[in-house]
Amino acid sequence: MLDRIIAFSIKQKLIVGLLVLGLIGWGAYNVTQLPIDAVPDITNNQVQVITVSPALGAGDIERLITFPIEQATRNVPGIIEQRSFSRFGLSVVTIVFDDATDLYWARQQVTERLQQVTFPPGMGKPELGPVSSGLGEIFQYVVKPKPGYEGKYDATELRTIQDWIVRRQLIGTEGVADVSSFGGKLKQYEIAVDPERLGAMGITIADVFEAVSRNNANTGGAYIEKGPQLLFIRTEGLLETPDAIGTIQVKVLPDHSPVLLRDVAEVRLGSATRYGALVYNDEGEATGAIVMMLKGANSSEVVKRVKERIAVIEKTLPEGVTIEPFLDRTKMVNNAIRTVETNLFEGALIVVLILVLFLANLRAGLVVASVIPLAMLFAVIMMNMFGVSGNLMSLGALDFGLIVDGAVIIVEAVLHRLHGQGHGLGAGKLDQQRMDDTVRGSASRMMNSAMFGQVIILIVYLPILSLQGIEGKMFKPMAQTVAFAVLGAAILSLTYVPMVSALFLSKKLNPPATWTDRMMERLGHAYRSWLDRAIARPVRLVAAAAVMIVVAGGILAFMGGEFIPELEEGDFAVETRLLTGSSLTNSVETCTKAAGLLMKNYPEVQKVVSKIGSGEIPTDPMPIEAADMMVILKPKKEWTSAKTFDELAEKMGTTLSVLPGVSFGFQFPVQMRFNELMTGARQDVVCKIYGEDLDTLAAYAHKLGELVNSVEGAKDLYVESVGGLPQILVKHDRAALARYGLDVEAVNDVVRTAFAGSVAGQVFEGERRFDLVVRARSQSRTDLADVQRLLVPTRTGKPVPLSLLADVRIQDGPNQIQREDAKRRITVGFNVRGRDVQSIVEELQGKVDTD
């Protein structure tokens, strides 16, 4: 069969030539359609259930929200892992499905089961996270005033511009799953009640809330007929201005005089309670967002569309406002693709030079070398068909020596026959028919050997194709791309190479010897001499081979191991941790100081943007005392402070160590996300301890952290803090509640409304809408005494302070609680520098076993 294919290709040169041209055209088109990324997307099928409930602590979040969600979704088919994160005001449950499960079907199943869960009143509503991959944060930017306009726009106005101008237009971009706003202040219309005025007039916060709720609505009355016309009836009662809100009647006093809202509260523009912030360089707070890519989309294309859309959006911004990107996937992709291009170009150049050198024939070298781009185009076509993206793992794995193996065998056989080594050809120059016959004979004789060699190459990659999970997603693209290229080269060796050899190789017989021929002859003599000696002494040869195997095995045993080598992404993601319970103001000040130190001492730093806490879409939940500090660096060739990323990280860590009570962990942005996808934590190595009692878990984690510190190469130690969060605890006195005719729910509603705030409606500004929130004024929300003095209405109409109904005191409580597969867990993580991961893990494992 192979002989027939070769004969057909040589005889029908026009058809084969047209097919090759078709391959070039189709391949060139597919090159433009190939998804380009830095590394394969190893994200598994995840569905996140996010619940925001600002009034609940970590323990209550776990009991009342996280655990019921876990139980309700536990039996969805296809689940392989379930993780959760509970902290003050936030629950995030991550459900991981196997790769065979359709993500949208999984989301539907989770949604249906959530409908069956009954949550206590006043809880937040569970919502599914966006359909994005774990590496979907492809573009990040800040919305800031231009120079000279700094005083014109405050944090609230910039956040409003981000939410209602920038985000709304970016959401419609093809390939964008969502845009998570970060930083700034979310605008609200705030009714800041004065507890002292309320007490003096016998009014409670509950009265204020009800009055506002009943005075903010539109309705209609159908229509009436007037002659031949219809007159539709509608009312307009929506609140529009602070003045209108202030005129709402709350109560009528015994003397029939009304008590208006403005008599007991201040109506003003305020902002929602913040659980995160964004710090830009050393300039303080800023407003920005993270663009999240739809799972499976082409990151390069999406980033391109986002940039084009932002250029359009900037024209619609108010005067003096601009959008400044600070991190996007383009930089990392360009670095990776530049590496791939360099490797491919240098590899192809070396192969061509070697071919020309050893074949001693420029035409023959070019014929063989032409297989390289054609096989590459074939591979790209197949990559698009099978959904393999172009990245460092797939394209960077190509070996041109493997690709041209079959072509070299055929062309060398043809030259061997033409150079007088064949029989019956005579001398002079062959005509086309005899040249065709010569090429066919040579190719047919050698093709079985060539095909056998290429099949062996493909078999070598079969174990990689059997990998599953994250390992499979990381390394399968490499095996697939090599297999596609080798398959394309094999097809070309059967068709294109014989055809073009018969057409373009020199038809001269027995050409004069060249210096290359003499060199090859000397190499042949030398090889035969060494071969004769080896055959004459088989025992020595086998012994030497055995020694080499033993030595190589010994070296391999001490080499250590890594899952994948670190990819230098060009920027740093510095995980920043303050003491548990640190305020948002303290976190902002610390990140501002840290950014100033880096920008002052390291000319390599272009900008530093710190993301503190959680964004509007908390897919990456962080407490207020934690931040991701993105250090954007200049190209490596412009560095002056260090030569490597590890060296620069060490120096920066030393510089930042002057900040007391703060820990910093240096990683690359995508690498950090990789770690989080694989382990649920961000560090290179993560140790998980399972149990139920938080105090016991914390004790074991602290002990393990001490062992980690004793291991050389373990840096940036992070021991998860599960306790020590200062809280004002309100413990109800049920006997007192009974005396005043109250219940727990009534008191809880008053506390939640006064301090967390309750949404009593919305205020519309054209198409924009903002929450109308009732809460105690800020001056009455500063101390323990303010909680104790909070007035609670009773059935008699006389309010009583909360201190008579409950024990109100400061007490440490849980900071955050993580769960995995229905068990509580705590993590101890660290990064690795200067050593390999395998040896560190083995050393630490040994210390844990003996401790």
Secondary structure, 3 states (H helix, E strand, C coil): CHHHHHHHHHHCHHHHHHHHHHHHHHHHHHHHHCCECCCCCCCCEEEEEEEECCCCCHHHHHHHHHHHHHHHHCCCCCEEEEEEEEECCEEEEEEEECCCCCHHHHHHHHHHHHCCCCCCCCCCCCEECCCEEEEEEEEEEEEEECCCCCCCCCHHHHHHHHHHHHHHHHCCCCCEEEEEEEECCCEEEEEEECHHHHHHHCCCHHHHHHHHHCCCCCEEEEEEEECCEEEEEEECCCCCCHHHHHCCEEEECCCCCEEEHHHHEEEEEEECCCCEEEEECCCCEEEEEEEEEECCCCHHHHHHHHHHHHHHHHHHCCCCEEEEEEEEHHHHHHHHHHHHHHHHHHHHHHHHHHHHHHHCCHHHHHHHHCHHHHHHHHHHHHHHHHCCCECCCCHHHCCHHHHCHHHHHHHHHHHHHHHHHCCCCCCCECCHHHHHHHHHHHHHHHHHHHHHHHHHHHHHCHHHHCCCHHHHHHHHHHHHHHHHHHHHHHHHHHCHHHHHHHHHCCCECCCCCCHHHHHHHHHHHHHHHHHHHHHHCHHHHHHHHHHHHHHHHHHHHCCCCCCCCCCCCCEEEEEEECCCCCCHHHHHHHHHHHHHHHHHHCCCEEEEEEEEECCCCCCCCCCCCEEEEEEEECCHHHCCCCCCHHHHHHHHHHHHCCCCCCEEEEECHHHHHHHHHHHCCCCCEEEEEECCCHHHHHHHHHHHHHHHHCCCCEEEEEECCCCCEEEEEEEECHHHHHHCCCCHHHHHHHHHHHHHCEEEEEEEECCEEEEEEEEECHHHCCCHHHHHCCEECCCCCCCEEHHHCEEEEEEEECCEEEEECCEEEEEEEEEECCCCHHHHHHHHHHHHHHC
